[in-house]
Amino acid sequence: MDCLFCGIIAGKIPSKKIYEDAATVAFLDINPANPGHALVVPKKHAENLFDADDESLKAAVIVAKKVATLVKERTGCEGVNVLQNNGKAAGQIVSHVHFHVIPRKQGDTVVISYPRKQTDEKELDAMAATLTKKRSAALDEEILREMGRL
């Protein structure tokens, strides 16, 4: 496997680790949005959120909170973004699930934005129905098969 983060986890690629436990590691991003920008990475490899097991994700979120608290206390930032991207279209660069912890101050140059547009009640109702409708057992089985879990 040629995974950058797996190489860091194994100690084969140097990093500036700021936290490590049995399930996760956190290290400084080499291309930081702001000083103190860190990455929290589960040690168990999974390409993205959809492939990761629940235990790895739980551990990573708990560590993301610890790292965000540490970053806020030590950098004096006014806020913190915790971001997680899945797939190239969403901005994921390294194919190993990870969380960005980015310290923020008013007026910094980091832009995390999207155009906001008001939607109407009918559109919201239609999307809610789409996201909550029952799936057939056959579709559930197909989804699990596509995910390699059957």
C-alpha positions as MATLAB code, in Angstrom:
seq = 'MDCLFCGIIAGKIPSKKIYEDAATVAFLDINPANPGHALVVPKKHAENLFDADDESLKAAVIVAKKVATLVKERTGCEGVNVLQNNGKAAGQIVSHVHFHVIPRKQGDTVVISYPRKQTDEKELDAMAATLTKKRSAALDEEILREMGRL';
ca = [
       0.000    0.000    0.000;
       1.452    3.387   -0.982;
      -0.427    5.504    1.538;
       1.341    8.642    2.771;
      -0.419    8.555    6.136;
       0.257    4.828    6.619;
       3.928    5.655    6.052;
       3.756    8.358    8.727;
       1.944    6.008   11.122;
       4.623    3.328   10.556;
       7.398    5.865   11.175;
       8.774    5.456    7.641;
       7.927    9.057    6.710;
       8.943   11.847    9.098;
       6.264   14.031   10.671;
       5.800   16.448   13.533;
       3.571   14.330   15.767;
       1.685   16.196   18.467;
      -0.426   13.313   19.793;
      -0.519    9.527   19.535;
      -2.456    6.710   21.135;
      -3.251    3.092   20.219;
      -5.834    4.029   17.581;
      -4.837    7.464   16.249;
      -2.044    9.848   15.507;
      -2.094   13.629   15.119;
       0.603   15.605   13.384;
       1.148   19.052   11.903;
       0.068   19.575    8.300;
       3.085   20.370    6.086;
       0.881   22.726    4.037;
      -0.971   24.489    6.846;
      -3.912   26.808    6.348;
      -2.733   28.589    9.521;
       0.061   27.890   12.016;
      -0.994   24.967   14.203;
      -3.064   23.251   11.471;
      -3.016   19.572   12.432;
      -4.303   16.315   10.992;
      -5.920   13.588   13.078;
      -5.599   10.174   11.445;
      -6.919    6.775   12.500;
      -4.099    4.227   12.432;
      -6.327    1.641   10.771;
      -6.310    2.409    7.049;
      -9.571    3.338    5.356;
      -9.812    5.530    2.286;
     -12.658    7.671    3.543;
     -15.495    8.038    6.031;
     -17.612    5.472    4.204;
     -14.933    2.773    4.433;
     -13.834    3.427    8.015;
     -15.110    1.319   10.880;
     -17.083    2.997   13.647;
     -14.452    2.426   16.342;
     -11.739    4.154   14.304;
     -14.041    7.086   13.633;
     -15.052    7.395   17.287;
     -11.414    7.425   18.340;
     -10.517   10.019   15.701;
     -13.350   12.379   16.661;
     -12.408   12.183   20.340;
      -8.791   12.951   19.458;
      -9.879   15.756   17.108;
     -11.599   17.369   20.113;
      -8.425   16.965   22.226;
      -6.246   18.410   19.462;
      -8.685   21.288   18.820;
      -8.615   22.121   22.528;
      -4.807   21.965   22.569;
      -4.534   24.125   19.427;
      -6.973   26.706   20.808;
      -5.182   26.916   24.160;
      -1.643   27.015   22.765;
      -2.061   29.186   19.646;
      -4.466   31.737   21.088;
      -6.752   31.341   18.094;
     -10.331   32.608   18.288;
     -11.935   29.531   16.759;
     -11.199   26.160   15.206;
     -12.479   24.427   12.080;
     -12.607   20.637   12.158;
     -12.982   19.428    8.573;
     -13.219   16.027    6.968;
     -13.311   15.486    3.175;
     -14.406   12.366    1.284;
     -13.350   11.904   -2.345;
     -11.563   14.177   -4.791;
     -14.730   16.138   -5.558;
     -14.896   17.061   -1.864;
     -11.229   18.116   -1.721;
      -9.698   14.922   -0.299;
      -6.053   14.767   -1.360;
      -4.702   11.817    0.659;
      -6.802    8.651    0.405;
      -6.734    7.840    4.102;
      -9.574    9.109    6.276;
      -8.448   12.102    8.341;
      -9.664   15.222   10.105;
      -8.169   18.684    9.691;
      -7.972   20.819   12.832;
      -7.448   24.404   11.688;
      -6.926   27.286   14.120;
      -8.793   30.437   13.062;
      -8.654   34.167   13.805;
     -10.881   36.927   12.524;
      -9.440   38.283    9.291;
      -7.174   35.320    8.495;
      -6.844   34.300    4.855;
      -8.535   30.891    5.146;
     -11.695   30.664    3.054;
     -14.103   27.821    3.766;
     -17.219   28.877    1.984;
     -19.986   27.969   -0.411;
     -22.696   30.064   -2.002;
     -25.756   30.023    0.216;
     -29.110   30.076   -1.455;
     -32.524   29.993    0.106;
     -34.576   26.967   -0.837;
     -38.310   26.591   -0.676;
     -40.384   24.270    1.480;
     -41.211   21.949   -1.436;
     -37.545   21.347   -2.217;
     -36.800   20.662    1.448;
     -39.759   18.259    1.686;
     -38.651   16.429   -1.468;
     -35.072   16.035   -0.210;
     -36.235   14.913    3.241;
     -38.436   12.287    1.569;
     -35.542   11.139   -0.629;
     -33.208   10.786    2.345;
     -35.672    9.045    4.647;
     -37.622    6.732    2.350;
     -37.364    3.025    3.029;
     -35.031    1.040    0.858;
     -35.728   -2.462   -0.261;
     -33.732   -5.339    1.210;
     -32.370   -5.962   -2.298;
     -31.025   -2.397   -2.485;
     -29.493   -2.682    0.986;
     -27.790   -5.903   -0.121;
     -26.557   -4.224   -3.331;
     -25.103   -1.296   -1.377;
     -23.316   -3.625    1.031;
     -21.950   -5.678   -1.888;
     -20.644   -2.526   -3.604;
     -18.934   -1.550   -0.365;
     -17.268   -4.980   -0.233;
     -19.029   -5.942    2.979;
     -20.939   -8.954    1.564;
];
